[in-house]
Amino acid sequence: MKRDYSSPTMEALMQAAQAGDMRAYERLLREITPKLRQIVRRRRQFFSAEEVEDLVQEILLSVHAVRATFDPKRPFMPWLSTIAHNRLIDSARRYYRGKSNEVQVDELPVTFADDWANVESEEYRDPEELTIAIKSLPEGQRKAIEMLKLREMSLKEAAAASGTTVGALKISIHRAVLNLRKALNRE
């Protein structure tokens, strides 16, 4: 049985596609793709051509995945618009999630590759000032700094030597570093 699709509606094309007519489905996809590009371009004017095309393809994949939910007794375009709207919202969420986690850096030097990364700063080079600052720390913080930073013991070794837990040492070292920064005006 050969069908005539000279001017079928999108509803009819989708109904035929749901029944397994691949030509009707291909024609439907060809007809809706330019409409989807127009929708995406209108709502995401800042997108590049590649980003528009990616989003259109994402919408087409969604149409394919949920094509069984279309009710041929209802209009096709509102159904398609809802899918497009949902994918646009998803893309906006991804965009803003990415932006909130991004840090803009003009130039990220690789350790020891750039000359300025190898320069040692003299402002941290006053050993007497550092010794005085360490001595002024509370005993637990001072011992944590001495064991972990000066003697370069592991957390397990320092915990065993001091009779404290690894977690307590981490807290002590964190607080000690904060106090040293304050004492040395390095915040």
C-alpha positions in Angstrom: 0.0 0.0 0.0 1.6 3.2 -1.2 0.7 6.4 0.6 0.4 9.8 -0.9 2.3 12.5 1.1 2.0 15.4 -1.4 0.8 17.7 1.3 0.3 15.8 4.6 0.2 17.7 7.8 2.9 17.2 10.4 0.3 15.4 12.6 -0.3 12.9 9.7 3.4 12.4 9.1 4.0 11.7 12.8 1.1 9.3 12.9 2.5 7.5 9.9 5.9 7.5 11.5 4.5 6.0 14.7 3.0 3.3 12.5 6.5 2.5 11.2 6.6 4.5 7.9 10.2 5.5 7.7 9.8 7.8 4.7 7.1 9.7 6.6 9.5 10.0 9.5 12.4 11.2 7.4 10.1 13.8 5.8 8.9 14.9 9.1 12.4 15.4 10.4 13.4 17.3 7.3 10.4 19.6 7.8 10.9 20.3 11.5 14.7 20.7 11.4 14.6 24.3 9.9 11.8 25.2 12.3 13.9 24.0 15.2 17.0 26.0 14.0 14.8 29.1 13.9 13.5 28.5 17.4 17.0 27.9 18.8 18.5 30.9 17.0 15.7 33.2 18.2 16.0 32.1 21.8 19.8 31.7 21.9 21.1 34.5 19.8 24.5 34.3 21.5 25.1 30.7 20.3 27.5 30.0 17.5 26.3 28.1 14.5 27.8 24.9 15.9 26.1 25.3 19.3 22.8 25.9 17.5 23.2 22.8 15.4 24.2 20.8 18.6 21.0 21.9 20.3 18.9 21.2 17.3 20.3 17.6 17.2 19.6 17.2 20.9 16.0 18.2 20.3 15.7 15.8 17.4 17.1 13.0 19.6 14.5 13.9 22.2 11.7 13.9 19.6 12.9 10.4 18.5 13.0 9.2 22.1 9.5 10.4 23.0 7.8 10.0 19.6 5.4 7.4 21.0 3.9 10.0 23.4 2.5 12.1 20.5 -1.2 12.0 20.3 -2.3 12.4 16.6 -5.6 13.9 17.7 -3.7 16.9 19.0 -1.7 19.6 17.2 1.9 18.7 16.5 3.7 22.0 16.8 2.8 22.6 20.5 4.1 19.1 21.3 7.3 19.9 19.4 7.6 23.3 21.0 7.4 21.8 24.4 10.2 19.4 23.7 12.3 22.2 22.2 11.5 24.5 25.2 12.6 21.7 27.7 15.9 21.1 25.8 16.5 24.9 25.7 16.1 25.0 29.5 18.4 22.1 29.9 21.1 23.8 27.8 20.7 27.0 29.8 21.2 25.0 33.1 24.3 23.4 31.7 25.6 26.7 30.5 25.1 28.5 33.8 26.4 25.5 35.8 29.5 25.5 33.7 29.9 29.3 34.1 29.6 29.1 37.9 32.4 26.6 38.0 34.7 28.3 35.5 37.6 30.5 36.5 38.8 32.9 33.9 42.6 32.9 33.6 44.4 34.8 31.0 47.5 32.7 31.1 48.0 29.6 33.2 51.7 28.9 33.6 52.9 25.3 33.8 55.0 24.8 36.9 58.6 25.6 36.3 58.0 26.4 32.6 57.7 30.1 32.8 60.5 32.2 34.2 58.2 34.2 36.5 56.9 30.9 38.0 60.5 30.1 39.1 61.1 33.4 40.9 61.3 33.0 44.6 59.7 35.9 46.5 61.9 37.6 49.1 58.9 38.7 51.1 58.6 35.2 52.7 62.3 34.9 53.4 62.6 36.3 56.9 63.4 33.2 58.9 63.5 35.0 62.2 60.0 36.5 61.7 58.7 33.0 60.8 60.4 31.4 63.8 58.8 34.0 66.1 55.4 33.5 64.5 55.7 29.7 64.9 56.7 30.0 68.5 53.6 32.2 69.2 51.2 29.5 68.0 49.3 27.4 70.5 51.1 24.2 71.4 49.0 21.8 69.3 49.3 24.0 66.2 53.0 24.6 66.7 53.7 20.8 67.0 51.6 20.1 63.9 53.6 22.7 61.9 56.9 21.4 63.2 56.1 17.7 62.5 54.3 18.1 59.1 55.9 21.1 57.6 59.4 21.4 59.1 60.3 17.7 59.6 58.1 16.6 56.7 56.5 13.7 58.5 53.5 12.0 57.0 50.1 12.5 58.6 50.2 8.9 60.0 53.7 9.3 61.4 52.8 12.7 63.0 49.6 11.3 64.5 51.4 8.4 66.0 54.1 10.6 67.4 51.7 13.2 68.9 49.1 10.7 70.0 46.3 12.5 68.1 44.2 11.5 65.1 44.9 12.4 61.5 41.8 14.5 61.4 42.9 16.5 64.5 46.3 17.1 62.8 44.6 18.3 59.6 42.6 20.8 61.6 45.6 21.9 63.6 47.7 22.5 60.5 44.9 24.4 58.9 44.4 26.7 61.9 48.2 27.1 62.2 48.6 28.2 58.6 45.7 30.7 59.1 47.4 32.1 62.2 50.8 32.3 60.6 49.3 34.2 57.7 47.7 36.7 60.1 51.0 37.0 62.1 53.0 37.6 58.9 50.4 39.8 57.3 50.1 37.5 54.3 46.3 37.1 54.0 
